[in-house]
């Protein structure tokens, strides 16, 4: 089965996706990534800040999270 991923940059984009495509599991609401249903397919949504503006720690966390997914 094909896996779908969306990586969001910026607070406005992240807020839009959280409201439009909420997490399947309510316990994921405070996570930096979650699974939602988009066009009848499970999709992993990764939330991040604007890449040019996040610090090195947050960049490393984002990279590790994407690798783990």
C-alpha positions, 0 to 999 in steps of 0.5 A, spaced: 500 500 500 502 506 498 504 511 504 502 518 503 506 524 507 505 531 508 510 536 511 507 543 513 511 549 513 509 555 518 504 556 523 498 558 518 499 552 514 499 547 520 493 550 523 489 549 516 491 542 516 489 540 523 482 544 522 481 541 515 484 534 516 484 532 524 488 527 527 484 520 527 486 519 534 485 524 539 491 523 543 495 525 537 492 532 538 499 535 541 504 531 537 508 534 531 505 529 527 499 525 526 495 520 521 489 523 518 484 521 512 485 525 506 481 522 500 479 516 503 487 514 505 491 514 511 496 520 510 501 522 515 501 529 516 508 532 519 507 539 522 513 544 522 515 551 523 518 555 517 524 551 516 529 558 515 526 560 522 527 554 526 533 553 530 538 547 529 535 543 535 528 543 531 531 542 525 534 535 527 528 533 531 524 534 524 529 530 520 529 524 525 521 524 526 521 524 518 526 518 518 522 514 523 516 515 519 
